[in-house]
Amino acid sequence: MENKNEISKRVLSGERIAVARAITLVENEDAWSIKILEDIYSATGRAYRVGITGPPGAGKSTITNKLAAAYRKQNLKVGIIAVDPTSPFTGGALLGDRVRMTEVEMDGNVFIRSMASRGSLGGLSKKATEAADILDAAGYDIILMETVGVGQSELDIAGAVDTTIVVLVPESGDSIQAMKAGLMEIADFFVLNKSDRAGADQAVMSIKMILNFKPKKNGWQADVIQTVASEGKGIDKIVETIYLHRKYLEDSNKLNDKRQKRMVNRIQELVKEKLHFEFWDETRENFLQLNIENVVRKELTPYDLAEKLLQNFKE
């Protein structure tokens, strides 16, 4: 029988099998996962987290692959969390990103994990942050978090990482469409991939024009980097810009602020989750079912019923 007591120690020593097992326990919401996360917490905070997001087909996986290879040349350990769309049949990830990361998948100092989005509208699995903590505690220097490209609602990546990269392609649409996607707000910088295609220069101009109308993000001006990731062009420039953004955050003490805000949001989420499970016990579920007809018949408003449920909880 598996000795779960030992998993935390093995994670802290960087053992790959233990890291994989710990992430699985977290994903499955195993009762033991909280103990593991508590055990490793003091060892987190060293890794730098980079989010890579953007619409489907922009080449996010190729860029992630190339970035991992570039960081390996610097002798850094790289963790990759690739959040795939959830399969409607199995509830698991489709694992498409694994297939495309051929350059680094056999490297013992690169850990790739595909996770299912499991209905998380923000494009980032709810458990991805905890998986990143496990990789952080296990000694990975850089954690690349690549999200499912759903465009409009992909905003929670910015809260989970230190630097957010939005990847677009010349065909991503006109400037108004780019603004509507909400991606303009979260990017620390943009990557225009497949920039050997027609319309690349116009796309860069459109993005830069929008950026000029927006105030600097806390003193940092987002830029646009042109790449052809499949050929490795522009990858060094991305690595350099991540470094410059990190230096800017550290020098201005904004990295600490950002991580503190992330922790506040996370604690709020944990409390919400805990309250949700405690609130919906059998008594309140039954009370809801017994009174729902009164709401349908307009004898009771939804607000009245919610208030009654809350009163019951408080008592």
Secondary structure as UniProt FT lines:
FT   HELIX           4..6
FT   HELIX           7..12
FT   TURN            13..14
FT   HELIX           16..27
FT   TURN            28..29
FT   HELIX           31..40
FT   HELIX           41..43
FT   STRAND          48..53
FT   TURN            56..57
FT   HELIX           60..73
FT   TURN            74..75
FT   STRAND          78..84
FT   TURN            88..90
FT   HELIX           96..100
FT   TURN            102..106
FT   TURN            108..109
FT   STRAND          110..116
FT   TURN            118..119
FT   TURN            121..122
FT   TURN            126..127
FT   HELIX           128..137
FT   TURN            138..139
FT   STRAND          142..146
FT   TURN            152..153
FT   TURN            155..156
FT   HELIX           157..160
FT   STRAND          163..168
FT   HELIX           170..172
FT   HELIX           175..180
FT   TURN            181..182
FT   HELIX           183..186
FT   STRAND          189..192
FT   TURN            195..196
FT   TURN            198..199
FT   HELIX           200..213
FT   TURN            218..219
FT   STRAND          224..226
FT   HELIX           229..231
FT   HELIX           235..251
FT   TURN            252..253
FT   HELIX           254..279
FT   HELIX           282..296
FT   TURN            297..298
FT   HELIX           302..314
//
